[in-house]
């Protein structure tokens, strides 16, 4: 998911460079949403891993 957000960020930068402001704004918005979603899932994964039961030896 982080790769997708970086891809949309790159698309937004290229579109902004060439002057396509509508496309750049849309791609930047999608990149922000995907990045926040990635961060939320990452934090949830860390919390779940912390509270996971360990098997007894």
C-alpha angles and dihedrals in degrees: 000000000000089000090055092051091049089049092053090046090054091048089051092051093049092046091049090049091055093044102253095137097170093053091043092052092048094048091046090051092051090047091053093050093048092047093052090047090050091051092049092050091046093053091046089050092052092049093048091049091051094053096039115122116251117222116247115248 
